[in-house]
Amino acid sequence: MSNYKRTATSMLMTMLAILVHAQIAGLSPCGPLPTENQLRWQDMEMYAFIHYSLNTYTDQEWGFGNEDPQLFNPSQLDCRQWARVCKQAGMRGIIFTAKHHCGFCMWPSAYTEYSVKNSPWKNGKGDVVRELADACREEGMEFAVYLSPWDRNHPEYGRPAYVTYFRNQLRELLTNYGDIFEVWFDGANGGDGWYGGANETRKIDRTTYYEWPETYKMIRELQPKCLIWNDGSDRGDLRWVGTEAGHVGETNWSLLYAKGDVPYQMLHYGVEDGDVWCPGETNTSIRPGWFYHDAENEHVKSLSKLMDTYYKSVGRNSTLLLNFPIAPNGRIHATDSLRGIAFKQMIDEVFKENLADKAKTTHKGDVFTIDFKRPTPFNRFLAEEDIAKGQRVKKFALEAEVNGKWLPLKDELVEDGDGLTTIGHRRIICFPTVKATKLRFTINSYKQEPIIKKIGVYLAPELTADIPNSGEKKSSALHIFFGSPQQMFIDWDVEQTISTFRYLPPQDSKDGIITHYTLWGSNDWSNWTKLATGEFSNIINNPIWQTIKFNPTNVRVLRFEADRLSNGSRMGYGDIEIK
């Protein structure tokens, strides 16, 4: 490009920017608006979860509360490695499980003896929260904390005294570790636990027990820039999207009602006429479980699955909270590290060149036309609203001009409909590669005059399950997690009609091979129907695909139980297929 053309292009972009700012300045706000904290959070786009606790050493997801602190003695704990890996994976910050449901504190809390101060690690003088907070800041990353409201260890849980204890611990975390960008309160509340030796079930009213308004007031006083994520009754600043599978609805409003229950539909899609700004945060793990398990080393999400997650979270007006569990040695496992870094590299590769920058874009009314002058291949479209003035776009259309004819485009990641609804902070549409001369972007429906601050057109490299070492398996498309070492759940979010369950045992070890099983199905997580029970004959000597057939059944979630294992204490699998 000549200097003249570069100068002319620069002047044109500057004039367009001035025009857009002038347009924005003259427009009135649309509905509830985000706070400065929410805008800053949305711009982070991706940040990491770190799950690490006594669960890491007991090979379970939820500790009971009676696990021995002596188990916590990692040989190579390195929080700087965590921060480096997460930064290289494109994460802008880290949320750390300072205390999970077992009640074990990863900092030397003054309010309990059940913490790292009574572990052998660093002779009881260590503080994981401190080390990670310092490591994040050294790497230029934000830091945040997860504090489970449920505590299966504390003797006073379920009584008023525990709420005071909970707030005291929260105050420690919010005053001793610098700026906190988010505080995360898990929605698991009440049930069976150790509770100081009582070994009983305790239930609480999650809508009133924690007295959230007072807790929120304390957070905002101590950390004015902190956002509150809460799966409880009182609205925080951010919302769960109704699933841990790694996706939000193709329609995604950053709005909710300030009061009332929030069913799945509201969580997953937001509410168009909501009266409070409460954007969605998509949380999922790079592995099936949230905590590290050796049996899952072969089941780290593939590159194609991670990209699918990116498009269905960040690309649908959400943020992505991606979990990296810590291995027993105190480090992020090499497989997780390499896959995370490859993920960031692929994002950079997809969006390195905006083809619209070299094209002529015209804007007339609600129609944007991008003229490439010659047939140009592309397969990704990106649009962003200026959400500081509210979320406005309800529906849009995409068309590509091929050989003089306009052909409609739809989001190939959406099964029903074209998927061209809502934009918000960022919307990415994926479609098969088309070679077109022009692209037309039409806003068909909106709440108020839209403010589009960015349009992007890209050619992403083809990424399929056939890529060597991608880690893609049939089970990669399933949301699998473990309720216990011998209990696997598969959740689809919506009802599916199935009649076949196929199980491939581990291929490199006889540990964890399931010899006897029971398969259950449910639509509500409460009422379970037994679908099949039996034995995998000769599976130890011949570890091939095992097929379970049953009558076609509508289910939302499956529970696959290992009634007997060949060896070891935790069920393992090579792959899962469901039809």
C-alpha positions in Angstrom: 0.0 0.0 0.0 1.3 3.5 -0.9 1.8 6.1 1.7 -1.0 8.1 0.1 -3.4 5.2 0.4 -2.3 4.6 4.0 -2.9 8.2 4.9 -6.3 8.3 3.1 -7.4 5.1 4.9 -6.3 6.5 8.3 -8.2 9.7 7.6 -11.3 7.8 6.7 -11.1 5.6 9.9 -10.7 8.8 12.0 -13.7 10.5 10.3 -15.8 7.4 10.9 -14.8 7.3 14.6 -15.7 11.0 15.0 -19.0 10.3 13.3 -19.8 7.3 15.5 -18.9 9.2 18.7 -21.1 12.1 17.6 -23.9 9.7 16.8 -23.6 8.1 20.3 -23.5 11.4 22.1 -26.8 12.3 20.5 -28.6 9.1 21.5 -30.5 8.5 24.7 -29.8 5.5 26.9 -31.8 2.3 26.2 -33.1 0.6 29.3 -30.8 -0.5 32.2 -27.2 0.4 31.7 -24.0 -1.4 32.9 -21.8 0.1 35.6 -18.2 1.0 35.0 -17.3 -2.1 36.9 -19.4 -4.3 34.6 -18.0 -2.6 31.5 -14.5 -3.3 32.6 -15.4 -6.9 33.5 -17.0 -7.5 30.1 -13.8 -6.3 28.3 -11.8 -9.0 30.1 -13.7 -11.6 28.0 -11.8 -14.6 29.3 -10.4 -15.4 32.8 -9.5 -18.5 34.6 -10.9 -20.6 37.5 -8.4 -22.4 39.6 -9.8 -25.4 41.6 -7.5 -26.7 44.3 -8.1 -28.0 47.8 -8.1 -31.2 49.8 -10.4 -32.7 47.1 -7.2 -32.8 44.9 -5.8 -35.4 47.3 -8.9 -37.4 47.9 -9.8 -37.7 44.2 -13.3 -36.3 44.7 -15.3 -33.2 43.6 -17.0 -32.4 46.8 -15.2 -33.0 50.1 -17.3 -34.2 53.1 -15.6 -31.8 55.6 -13.7 -34.4 57.6 -10.6 -34.7 55.3 -7.3 -34.6 57.1 -5.3 -31.3 56.7 -2.2 -33.5 56.7 -3.1 -34.6 53.1 -2.2 -31.1 51.9 1.6 -31.2 51.2 2.3 -30.5 47.5 5.9 -31.0 46.5 6.1 -28.4 43.7 3.4 -25.8 44.3 4.1 -22.9 42.0 1.5 -20.2 41.7 3.7 -18.3 39.3 3.4 -21.3 36.9 -0.4 -21.1 37.2 -0.4 -17.4 36.4 2.0 -17.8 33.5 0.0 -20.7 32.0 -3.3 -18.8 32.3 -1.9 -15.6 30.8 -0.4 -17.6 27.9 -3.9 -19.2 27.5 -5.4 -15.7 27.0 -6.9 -15.4 30.5 -7.0 -11.8 31.9 -7.4 -12.8 35.5 -7.8 -15.7 37.9 -10.6 -16.7 40.3 -9.3 -19.0 43.0 -11.2 -21.4 45.3 -10.1 -20.0 48.6 -12.6 -22.3 50.3 -14.6 -25.1 48.7 -17.6 -26.9 50.2 -15.3 -29.1 52.5 -14.5 -25.9 54.5 -10.7 -26.2 54.2 -9.2 -22.8 53.8 -6.3 -22.2 51.4 -5.2 -19.3 53.6 -4.3 -19.2 57.3 -7.7 -17.9 58.4 -7.8 -16.6 62.0 -11.3 -18.0 62.4 -10.7 -21.7 62.0 -8.0 -24.4 62.5 -9.2 -26.2 59.3 -6.7 -24.5 57.0 -3.2 -24.7 55.5 -1.8 -23.5 58.8 -2.4 -27.0 60.1 -0.9 -28.8 57.1 2.7 -30.0 56.6 3.1 -27.7 53.6 5.7 -25.1 54.5 5.4 -26.2 58.1 2.0 -24.5 58.4 3.4 -21.1 57.4 2.2 -21.1 53.8 -0.6 -19.0 52.3 -1.8 -20.1 48.8 -4.1 -17.2 48.4 -1.2 -14.8 49.0 1.1 -16.5 46.6 -1.4 -16.6 43.8 -2.5 -12.9 44.4 1.2 -11.9 44.2 1.8 -14.1 41.1 -1.2 -12.6 39.3 0.0 -9.0 39.9 3.5 -9.9 38.7 2.0 -11.1 35.5 -0.3 -8.1 35.1 -3.4 -10.1 35.7 -6.5 -9.5 37.8 -7.2 -11.6 40.9 -10.5 -12.8 42.5 -11.8 -15.3 45.0 -14.3 -18.0 45.3 -15.7 -18.5 48.8 -18.2 -21.3 49.2 -21.2 -20.3 51.3 -21.7 -23.9 52.2 -19.2 -25.3 54.7 -19.5 -29.1 55.4 -16.8 -28.9 58.1 -18.0 -26.1 60.4 -20.1 -27.1 63.4 -22.3 -24.0 63.3 -23.4 -24.3 59.6 -27.1 -23.8 59.3 -27.2 -21.7 62.5 -26.9 -17.9 62.8 -23.3 -18.1 64.2 -22.1 -19.5 60.9 -23.1 -16.4 58.9 -20.9 -14.3 61.2 -18.0 -16.8 60.6 -18.6 -16.6 56.8 -18.5 -12.8 56.8 -15.4 -12.7 58.9 -13.6 -15.0 56.4 -14.9 -12.9 53.5 -13.6 -9.8 55.2 -10.1 -11.4 55.5 -10.0 -12.2 51.8 -11.2 -8.7 50.8 -8.8 -6.7 53.1 -5.6 -8.7 53.0 -4.9 -9.5 49.3 -5.2 -6.3 47.4 -7.8 -5.4 44.7 -10.4 -8.2 44.0 -12.2 -8.0 40.6 -14.9 -10.5 41.5 -16.2 -12.6 44.4 -17.8 -15.9 43.5 -20.5 -17.5 45.7 -21.4 -21.1 44.7 -25.1 -22.1 44.5 -24.6 -25.4 46.4 -26.1 -24.8 49.8 -26.9 -27.3 52.5 -27.0 -31.1 52.6 -25.1 -33.8 54.4 -21.7 -33.0 56.0 -19.4 -33.7 58.8 -20.3 -30.4 60.7 -17.9 -30.8 63.5 -18.6 -34.5 63.9 -22.4 -34.3 63.8 -22.4 -36.2 60.5 -25.9 -35.2 59.6 -27.9 -33.4 57.0 -28.6 -29.7 57.4 -30.9 -27.7 55.2 -31.1 -23.9 55.0 -33.3 -21.4 53.2 -30.9 -20.1 50.7 -33.1 -17.0 50.1 -32.8 -15.7 53.6 -30.1 -17.6 55.6 -27.0 -15.7 54.4 -28.5 -12.3 54.8 -27.0 -11.3 51.4 -27.9 -7.6 51.5 -25.6 -7.1 54.5 -22.9 -9.1 52.9 -23.2 -7.2 49.6 -22.9 -3.9 51.6 -19.7 -5.1 53.2 -18.2 -6.1 49.8 -19.0 -2.8 48.2 -17.4 -0.9 51.1 -14.3 -3.0 51.2 -13.9 -3.5 47.4 -15.7 -0.8 45.5 -14.5 -2.1 42.1 -15.4 -5.7 42.9 -18.3 -7.5 41.1 -20.5 -10.1 42.8 -21.4 -13.4 41.2 -24.1 -15.2 43.1 -26.3 -18.2 42.3 -28.5 -17.3 45.2 -31.7 -15.4 45.5 -30.4 -11.8 45.7 -29.2 -10.4 42.4 -25.5 -10.0 42.2 -23.8 -8.1 39.4 -23.4 -11.2 37.2 -25.5 -14.3 36.5 -24.9 -17.9 35.9 -26.1 -19.1 32.4 -27.9 -22.2 33.7 -25.3 -24.8 32.7 -21.6 -25.6 33.2 -21.3 -27.1 29.7 -19.7 -24.0 28.3 -22.4 -22.1 26.3 -25.0 -19.5 26.7 -28.1 -19.0 24.6 -27.8 -17.7 21.0 -30.2 -15.0 22.2 -28.5 -13.4 25.2 -29.8 -10.3 26.9 -27.7 -8.8 29.6 -30.9 -8.0 31.6 -32.9 -9.7 34.3 -35.8 -8.8 36.6 -34.6 -7.3 39.8 -36.9 -9.5 41.9 -38.4 -13.0 41.7 -37.2 -16.5 40.8 -34.8 -17.0 37.9 -35.6 -20.2 35.9 -33.3 -21.8 33.4 -34.8 -19.8 30.4 -34.0 -16.5 32.1 -30.5 -17.6 33.1 -29.6 -18.9 29.7 -31.2 -16.2 27.5 -31.6 -13.2 29.7 -34.7 -11.1 29.7 -35.4 -8.6 26.9 -37.5 -6.3 29.1 -35.5 -6.8 32.3 -35.2 -4.0 34.7 -31.6 -4.6 35.9 -28.3 -5.1 34.0 -27.0 -8.6 35.0 -24.8 -10.1 32.2 -24.0 -13.8 31.9 -20.8 -15.4 32.9 -20.2 -18.8 31.2 -18.2 -21.2 33.5 -16.8 -24.5 32.4 -13.7 -26.7 33.0 -10.9 -27.7 30.6 -11.5 -31.2 31.9 -14.7 -33.1 32.8 -14.3 -32.3 36.5 -13.6 -29.1 38.3 -10.8 -30.7 40.4 -7.9 -32.7 39.1 -8.3 -36.5 38.6 -5.7 -38.7 37.0 -8.4 -40.6 35.1 -9.2 -37.5 33.2 -5.8 -36.9 31.7 -7.0 -38.2 28.4 -10.1 -36.2 28.4 -8.9 -32.6 28.3 -11.1 -30.6 26.0 -9.9 -30.7 22.4 -9.0 -27.5 20.5 -12.1 -27.7 18.4 -14.3 -28.1 21.6 -12.6 -25.1 23.2 -13.1 -22.9 20.1 -16.8 -24.0 20.1 -17.0 -22.9 23.7 -15.4 -19.5 22.8 -17.9 -18.9 20.0 -20.8 -19.9 22.3 -19.7 -17.7 25.2 -17.6 -14.7 24.3 -19.1 -14.8 20.9 -22.6 -14.6 22.4 -22.3 -11.5 24.7 -20.9 -13.5 27.7 -17.5 -13.8 29.3 -15.7 -17.2 29.6 -14.5 -18.5 33.0 -12.3 -21.5 32.1 -11.2 -23.8 34.9 -7.6 -25.1 35.1 -7.4 -27.7 38.0 -4.2 -28.1 39.9 -2.5 -31.5 40.0 -1.4 -33.0 43.4 2.2 -31.8 42.8 0.9 -28.2 42.9 1.1 -27.4 39.2 -1.2 -27.2 36.2 -0.8 -30.4 34.3 1.2 -30.2 31.0 -1.7 -31.4 28.9 -4.0 -28.7 30.2 -1.2 -26.1 29.8 -0.5 -27.0 26.2 -4.2 -27.2 25.2 -4.9 -23.8 26.8 -2.0 -22.1 25.1 -3.0 -23.7 21.7 -6.5 -22.3 22.4 -5.2 -18.7 22.6 -3.0 -19.2 19.6 -6.0 -20.4 17.6 -8.1 -17.4 18.7 -5.3 -15.1 17.5 -5.1 -17.0 14.2 -8.8 -16.7 13.5 -9.0 -13.0 14.3 -5.6 -11.7 13.1 -6.9 -10.1 9.9 -10.2 -8.2 9.6 -11.1 -8.4 6.0 -13.5 -5.5 6.4 -10.5 -3.2 7.0 -9.5 -3.6 3.4 -13.0 -3.4 2.0 -15.4 -0.4 1.5 -18.1 -0.3 4.1 -21.3 1.7 3.4 -24.0 2.4 6.0 -27.5 3.4 4.9 -30.2 3.2 7.5 -30.1 -0.2 9.2 -28.1 -1.8 6.4 -24.3 -2.2 6.4 -22.7 -3.3 3.1 -19.1 -4.5 2.9 -17.7 -4.5 -0.6 -14.6 -6.6 -1.1 -14.3 -5.6 -4.8 -13.4 -9.2 -5.7 -14.6 -12.7 -4.7 -13.2 -13.1 -1.2 -13.4 -16.2 1.1 -14.7 -15.8 4.7 -16.5 -17.8 7.3 -16.8 -15.6 10.4 -18.8 -12.4 11.1 -18.3 -10.2 14.2 -20.4 -7.3 15.4 -20.3 -5.2 18.6 -22.7 -2.8 20.1 -21.7 0.1 22.4 -23.3 -1.4 25.5 -22.5 1.7 27.6 -25.7 3.1 26.0 -27.6 -0.2 26.6 -28.3 -3.4 24.6 -30.5 -2.6 21.6 -30.4 -5.1 18.7 -33.1 -7.8 18.7 -32.7 -9.4 15.3 -30.4 -9.1 12.3 -29.7 -10.8 8.9 -26.5 -11.7 7.0 -26.3 -12.1 3.2 -23.3 -12.8 0.9 -23.3 -11.8 -2.7 -22.1 -14.7 -4.8 -22.1 -14.4 -8.6 -24.5 -11.5 -8.4 -27.0 -13.3 -6.1 -27.6 -12.6 -2.5 -27.5 -15.7 -0.4 -28.6 -15.8 3.3 -26.1 -16.9 6.0 -27.0 -18.5 9.3 -25.1 -19.5 12.4 -24.0 -23.1 11.9 -23.7 -23.6 15.7 -27.4 -23.2 16.1 -29.7 -26.1 15.4 -33.1 -24.4 15.1 -33.4 -21.1 13.3 -30.7 -18.8 11.9 -29.3 -17.8 15.3 -29.1 -14.2 14.3 -30.5 -12.6 17.4 -29.0 -10.1 19.9 -25.5 -8.6 19.7 -24.4 -6.9 22.9 -20.7 -6.7 23.8 -19.7 -9.1 21.0 -21.5 -11.5 18.6 -19.6 -14.0 16.4 -21.4 -15.9 13.7 -19.9 -19.0 12.2 -20.8 -20.4 8.8 -19.3 -22.6 6.1 -16.7 -20.8 4.0 -18.3 -18.7 1.3 -16.5 -16.8 -1.5 -18.4 -13.6 -2.0 -17.9 -10.1 -3.4 -20.1 -8.4 -0.8 -21.5 -9.0 2.7 -24.7 -7.4 3.8 -25.5 -6.9 7.5 -29.1 -5.8 8.1 -30.5 -4.9 11.5 -34.1 -6.0 11.3 -35.4 -5.3 14.8 -34.2 -3.3 17.7 -35.4 -1.7 21.0 -33.9 1.7 20.1 -31.7 3.0 17.3 -28.6 0.6 17.4 -25.1 1.7 18.0 -22.7 -0.6 16.2 -19.1 0.2 17.1 -17.3 -2.6 15.3 -17.9 -5.0 12.3 -15.4 -7.8 11.5 -15.2 -10.4 8.7 -12.6 -13.2 9.0 -11.5 -16.4 7.4 -10.9 -19.0 10.1 -8.8 -22.1 9.4 -10.8 -25.3 9.2 -10.7 -27.1 12.5 -12.1 -30.6 12.6 -11.8 -33.7 14.8 -9.4 -35.1 12.3 -6.5 -32.8 13.3 -3.8 -35.0 14.7 -3.5 -34.9 18.5 -6.6 -32.7 18.8 -7.8 -34.8 21.6 -11.3 -35.0 20.0 -13.4 -37.9 21.1 -17.1 -38.7 21.0 -17.4 -37.6 24.6 -15.9 -34.2 23.8 -19.4 -33.1 22.7 -20.9 -34.2 26.1 -21.0 -32.3 29.4 -19.6 -35.0 31.7 -18.8 -34.5 35.4 -18.4 -36.8 38.4 -20.7 -36.7 41.5 -18.4 -39.2 43.2 -15.5 -41.4 42.2 -18.0 -44.0 41.1 -20.8 -41.9 39.7 -20.8 -40.1 36.3 -23.4 -37.5 35.2 -24.0 -36.4 31.6 -26.2 -33.3 31.3 -27.7 -31.9 28.1 -29.7 -28.9 29.5 -32.7 -30.0 27.5 -34.5 -33.3 27.0 -33.1 -35.8 24.5 -34.5 -39.0 23.2 -31.9 -41.8 23.6 -31.9 -45.6 23.4 -28.1 -46.5 23.4 -25.3 -45.9 25.8 -21.8 -47.0 24.7 -18.8 -47.2 27.1 -15.1 -47.6 26.1 -13.0 -48.5 29.1 -9.5 -47.0 29.7 -7.1 -48.3 27.1 -3.8 -47.8 28.9 -4.6 -49.2 32.4 -6.9 -51.7 34.1 -7.5 -49.3 36.9 -11.1 -47.9 36.9 -12.5 -50.4 34.4 -16.2 -50.8 35.1 -17.4 -54.4 35.2 -20.9 -53.9 36.7 -23.1 -50.9 36.2 -26.4 -49.2 36.6 -27.7 -46.5 34.3 -30.3 -44.0 35.4 -32.2 -41.1 33.6 -34.0 -38.0 34.9 -35.6 -34.8 33.6 -35.4 -32.9 36.8 -32.4 -34.2 38.8 -34.9 -35.4 41.5 -36.8 -38.3 40.0 -34.7 -41.1 38.5 -35.7 -43.9 36.3 -33.5 -47.0 36.0 -32.7 -47.6 32.3 -30.4 -50.6 32.5 -28.2 -52.6 34.9 -25.8 -55.4 34.2 -22.3 -56.6 33.7 -19.7 -56.0 31.0 -18.5 -59.5 30.4 -14.8 -60.1 29.8 -14.1 -56.4 29.6 -10.8 -56.7 31.5 -9.3 -59.1 28.9 -11.0 -57.5 26.0 -11.4 -53.7 26.7 -13.5 -52.8 23.7 -16.6 -50.7 23.2 -19.5 -51.9 25.4 -23.1 -51.2 24.2 -26.1 -50.9 26.5 -29.5 -50.9 24.7 -32.8 -49.8 26.3 -36.3 -48.5 25.2 -36.2 -45.0 23.7 -36.5 -42.6 26.6 -36.7 -38.8 27.0 -34.1 -37.7 29.5 -32.2 -34.5 30.3 -29.5 -36.1 32.4 -28.0 -39.5 32.7 -26.4 -41.0 35.8 -23.9 -43.8 35.1 -22.9 -45.7 38.2 -20.0 -48.1 38.6 -21.4 -50.9 40.9 -18.1 -52.8 40.7 -14.6 -51.9 39.3 -11.9 -54.2 38.1 -9.3 -52.3 40.1 -8.8 -49.0 41.9 -11.5 -46.8 43.5 -12.4 -44.4 40.7 -14.3 -45.2 37.5 -12.4 -44.5 34.3 -13.3 -44.3 30.7 -11.7 -44.0 27.3 -14.7 -42.6 25.6 -18.5 -42.3 25.9 -21.1 -42.3 23.1 -24.9 -41.8 23.4 -27.5 -42.2 20.7 
